Amino acid sequence: MSRIVVFNNVTLDGVLQGPGRPEEDRRDGFEHGGWAAPYAAMTSAGESTPNFSALLLGRWTYEDLYGYWPKQTNNPFTEALNNMQKYVASATLKEPLPWSNSTLLRDDVAGAVAGLKTQQGQDKDIVVMGSGVLIQTLMRHNLIDRYVLLIHPLVLGSGRRLFTDGGIPATLRLIHARPTPSGVVVATYEPAESMT
């Protein structure tokens, strides 16, 4: 059975919005885009980086990645993303999706993701990047097996957060934590017993 692994950059105050580029995500007037780029934490995650064969994305993250990565012709990550299977949870997108190897999960996302966990290879993870709304849905249905959070030494004070007010409560167990030279803490958590 494959694991669903959330792999995200977050700030100390839990913001996950717009980590990569200044113009990446300006929703709600967000002006701090690109906050994670100077730390290059994704390249320092080391053994905490999931061994993944597929991406699971919400609509917003999918459209943002598709708008950027296929145009990066001198980056080896572009070919990997183009060739990787991408599952997209959306009630508004229509097939065929424009990015190669993309499959739309339109109805019963929780059921579809539960099915994906049994279909994918046992040694490969399905990774969720960004996709805060989708993460809340997955949490509601106990479908997340691991969180790898790259916690940056920043407090932004605004922006969309990974764990939202009124979101799903969760108790997590720390599996591993390691600081990077830039001060980012790579923390790996797994769900513990349900909150009571």
C-alpha positions in Angstrom: 0.0 0.0 0.0 1.3 3.4 -0.9 1.5 6.3 1.6 0.0 9.7 1.1 2.8 12.1 2.2 2.3 15.9 2.6 5.7 17.6 1.7 5.4 21.3 2.2 7.3 24.4 3.0 5.7 26.3 6.0 6.6 29.3 8.1 6.6 29.3 11.9 3.1 30.7 11.8 2.0 27.9 9.4 1.8 29.8 6.2 2.2 27.7 3.0 1.1 30.3 0.5 3.5 31.4 -2.3 6.8 29.9 -1.1 8.6 29.8 -4.4 8.2 33.0 -6.4 7.0 36.6 -5.7 4.1 36.3 -8.1 3.2 32.7 -7.3 0.1 33.2 -5.3 -1.3 36.7 -4.7 -4.7 35.5 -3.5 -6.2 37.7 -0.7 -3.6 40.4 -1.4 -0.7 38.2 -0.2 2.6 40.1 -0.7 5.2 37.8 0.7 5.6 35.4 -2.3 9.0 33.7 -2.7 9.6 33.6 1.1 11.1 30.0 0.9 13.4 30.5 -2.1 16.4 32.0 -0.2 16.5 28.9 2.1 16.6 26.3 -0.6 15.2 23.8 1.9 13.8 21.4 -0.7 17.3 20.6 -1.9 18.5 20.1 1.7 15.7 17.8 2.9 18.0 14.8 2.3 16.7 11.5 3.6 13.4 13.1 4.6 12.5 13.6 0.9 9.7 11.1 0.0 10.4 8.3 -2.4 7.5 9.2 -4.7 6.0 8.1 -8.0 3.1 10.4 -8.2 1.8 13.9 -7.2 -1.6 14.5 -5.7 -2.6 18.2 -6.2 -5.5 20.5 -5.7 -6.6 22.6 -8.6 -4.8 25.8 -7.6 -1.4 24.1 -7.1 -1.8 22.1 -10.3 -2.5 25.2 -12.4 0.4 27.0 -10.8 2.9 24.2 -11.3 1.7 23.7 -14.9 2.0 27.4 -15.6 5.7 27.4 -14.4 7.5 24.0 -14.7 7.0 23.0 -18.3 8.6 26.3 -19.4 11.8 25.6 -17.3 13.7 24.0 -20.2 17.2 23.9 -18.5 16.0 22.3 -15.3 16.2 18.5 -14.8 13.2 18.6 -12.5 11.0 19.7 -15.5 11.4 16.4 -17.2 10.7 14.5 -14.0 7.5 16.5 -13.4 6.4 16.1 -17.0 6.8 12.3 -16.8 5.4 11.8 -13.4 1.8 10.8 -12.8 -0.2 13.7 -11.5 -3.7 13.3 -9.8 -5.7 16.5 -9.6 -8.6 17.0 -7.3 -11.0 19.6 -8.8 -14.7 20.1 -9.2 -14.1 22.8 -11.9 -11.4 21.4 -14.2 -12.4 19.3 -17.2 -10.6 16.5 -19.0 -8.4 16.2 -20.8 -6.0 18.1 -18.5 -3.3 20.0 -20.3 -0.2 18.7 -18.5 1.0 15.2 -19.6 0.3 12.3 -17.3 -2.5 14.2 -15.4 -5.6 12.5 -14.2 -8.7 14.4 -12.9 -10.2 13.3 -9.6 -13.6 15.0 -9.9 -16.1 13.1 -7.7 -15.5 11.4 -4.3 -11.9 12.6 -4.0 -11.6 10.7 -0.7 -12.7 7.4 -2.2 -10.5 8.0 -5.3 -7.4 8.7 -3.1 -8.1 5.6 -0.9 -8.2 3.6 -4.1 -4.9 5.1 -5.3 -3.2 4.1 -2.1 -3.9 0.4 -3.0 -3.1 0.7 -6.7 0.3 2.4 -6.5 3.6 0.4 -5.9 4.1 -0.4 -2.2 7.6 1.2 -2.1 6.5 4.5 -3.6 4.7 7.5 -2.0 2.1 9.7 -3.4 3.1 13.2 -2.5 0.9 16.3 -1.8 2.6 19.6 -2.3 0.8 22.9 -1.6 -2.9 22.1 -1.9 -4.0 23.3 1.5 -7.8 22.7 0.8 -7.1 19.2 -0.5 -5.0 18.5 2.6 -8.0 19.4 4.8 -10.2 16.9 2.9 -7.6 14.2 3.2 -7.3 14.9 6.9 -11.0 14.6 7.4 -10.9 11.1 5.9 -7.7 10.0 7.7 -5.9 9.5 4.4 -2.6 11.2 5.2 0.2 8.8 6.4 3.0 11.3 6.8 3.8 15.0 7.0 7.3 16.2 6.0 7.3 19.9 6.9 10.1 22.2 6.0 9.6 24.7 8.8 11.2 28.1 7.9 12.4 30.6 10.6 9.9 33.2 9.4 6.7 34.7 10.8 4.7 36.3 8.0 1.6 37.3 9.9 -0.7 36.7 6.9 -1.3 34.2 4.3 -3.0 30.9 3.8 -2.0 28.4 6.4 -1.5 24.6 6.4 -3.7 24.1 9.4 -6.6 26.5 9.3 -8.9 27.9 12.0 -11.9 25.6 12.1 -9.9 22.8 10.4 -9.6 19.2 11.3 -8.0 18.5 14.7 -5.1 16.1 14.6 -2.5 14.6 17.0 0.9 14.0 15.3 3.9 12.0 16.4 7.4 13.3 15.6 9.4 10.7 13.7 12.5 12.7 12.8 13.7 16.3 12.9 16.8 17.8 11.5 17.9 21.4 11.1 19.5 22.6 7.8 22.4 25.0 7.7 20.0 27.8 6.7 17.9 27.3 9.9 15.0 25.4 8.3 13.9 22.5 10.4 12.9 19.4 8.4 10.3 17.7 10.6 8.6 14.4 9.8 5.4 13.5 11.6 2.9 10.7 11.4 -0.7 10.6 12.7 -0.9 9.4 16.3 -4.1 8.3 18.1 -7.2 10.3 17.3 -7.9 13.4 19.4 -10.6 12.7 22.1 
